[in-house]
Amino acid sequence: MIDKYQLIWTLDDYQRFLRHPDPIARGWAADRIEQQYPQQAVESLISLLTDPDFPLQITAARAIGESGDIRYEPALSAAFPESEGYVRNWFMTTLGQLHSPALLPQLVAELEAAPVQCPPEE
């Protein structure tokens, strides 16, 4: 007999979809993992840090930041140099959330070099 509370999709199923060629399928899988397997979410989503679809990179960075787990710092640090624009901002935010003393000088340098946009004066 099938347990009525048994999930139709397993974590392994969703992880396979994280490698699907369609970014919509990868996004769906990432969302399902976060919802149904929150304890394994960061470990599963770490591969998305270098996904060609930038919203999925942000999904991975956000999950790492929310976990606060310093163990994921090396993966984020490795992806950081290739990031740009909005994704780079998310990566910097996440690195700050991890409170990494090793990366603090790099973050400060990035923030100092960042262009400051002020609203136009009226």
C-alpha positions in Angstrom: 0.0 0.0 0.0 1.2 3.5 -0.8 1.5 6.0 2.1 -0.8 8.9 1.3 1.8 11.3 2.6 4.6 10.0 0.5 5.9 12.6 -1.9 5.6 11.8 -5.6 9.0 13.4 -6.4 12.0 12.5 -4.4 15.0 14.6 -3.7 17.0 12.6 -6.2 14.3 13.4 -8.9 14.5 17.1 -8.2 18.3 17.0 -8.2 18.3 15.5 -11.7 16.0 18.3 -12.8 18.7 20.8 -11.6 20.7 19.6 -14.6 17.9 19.9 -17.1 18.7 22.1 -20.2 15.6 24.3 -19.6 16.1 27.0 -17.0 12.4 26.8 -16.1 12.7 23.2 -15.2 15.8 23.9 -13.1 14.0 26.8 -11.4 11.0 24.5 -10.7 13.3 21.9 -9.2 15.1 24.4 -7.0 11.8 25.7 -5.7 10.5 22.2 -4.9 13.8 21.3 -3.1 13.5 24.5 -1.0 9.9 23.8 -0.1 10.0 20.0 0.4 13.6 19.3 1.5 14.7 22.5 3.3 17.4 20.6 5.3 19.1 19.5 2.0 18.4 22.7 0.0 21.7 24.4 0.2 23.7 21.3 -0.5 21.5 20.6 -3.5 21.4 24.2 -4.9 25.1 24.9 -4.6 25.7 23.9 -8.2 23.4 26.7 -9.3 26.0 29.3 -8.3 27.4 29.0 -11.8 24.2 28.3 -13.7 23.9 30.2 -17.0 20.5 31.6 -15.8 21.2 34.4 -13.4 18.0 34.1 -11.3 19.1 30.6 -10.4 22.5 31.9 -9.3 20.6 34.3 -7.0 18.5 31.4 -5.7 21.6 29.5 -4.7 23.2 32.6 -3.1 20.1 33.4 -1.2 19.8 29.9 0.2 23.5 30.0 1.3 23.0 33.3 3.0 19.9 32.3 4.8 21.7 29.1 6.0 24.5 31.2 7.5 26.7 28.1 7.0 30.4 29.1 6.5 31.0 25.7 4.9 29.6 27.0 1.7 32.0 30.0 1.5 34.5 28.2 -0.8 31.9 27.5 -3.4 30.6 31.1 -3.3 34.1 32.5 -3.3 35.0 30.4 -6.4 31.9 31.7 -8.2 32.3 35.3 -7.1 35.0 36.5 -9.5 32.9 35.4 -12.5 29.8 37.1 -11.3 28.6 40.5 -12.5 25.8 43.1 -12.0 22.9 42.1 -9.9 24.3 38.6 -9.2 27.5 40.1 -7.9 25.5 42.2 -5.5 23.8 39.1 -4.2 27.0 37.3 -3.9 28.5 40.2 -1.9 25.5 40.2 0.4 25.7 36.5 0.9 29.4 36.7 1.7 28.6 39.4 4.2 25.9 37.2 5.8 28.5 34.5 6.3 30.6 36.8 8.4 33.8 35.5 6.8 36.9 37.1 8.2 38.9 35.7 5.3 36.8 37.5 2.8 36.1 40.8 4.6 39.0 42.6 2.9 37.8 41.5 -0.5 34.2 42.7 0.3 35.4 46.0 1.5 37.5 46.5 -1.6 34.5 45.6 -3.8 32.3 48.0 -2.0 34.8 50.8 -2.2 35.2 50.2 -6.0 31.5 50.0 -6.6 30.0 53.0 -8.4 27.7 55.1 -6.2 24.6 56.3 -7.9 23.0 59.3 -6.2 19.5 60.5 -7.1 19.5 63.6 -9.3 19.2 66.9 -7.5 16.0 68.8 -8.2 
